[in-house]
Amino acid sequence: NDEEGTTIILVEQNARLALSVADYGYVMESGRVVLEGSAEELGENEDVREFYPARTSQPCTAGPADSGVGSHDATSEGAPNANC
């Protein structure tokens, strides 16, 4: 939180979700940082896009009013959005 000067560490397998709520990120492989950069830079990185492809075209929404784990958009079958 920029206003309070707080840093939050989020460990998440879903890169799209993590980058949707992050300002800066690190990509780790076998316990080592292999990429780092702003959420925008990582989201546009070809390696990130290849190894963490979007599973659905529906948007994932998360915000301060959520419980901290993001909210789920329903698909036509009523299942949670796979990106969340």
Buried (B, 14 or more C-beta within 10 A) or exposed (E): EEEEEEEEEEEBEBBBBBBBBBEEBBBEEEEEEEBEBEBEBBBEBEEBBEEBEEEEEBEBBBEEEEEEEBBBBEEEEEEBBBBB
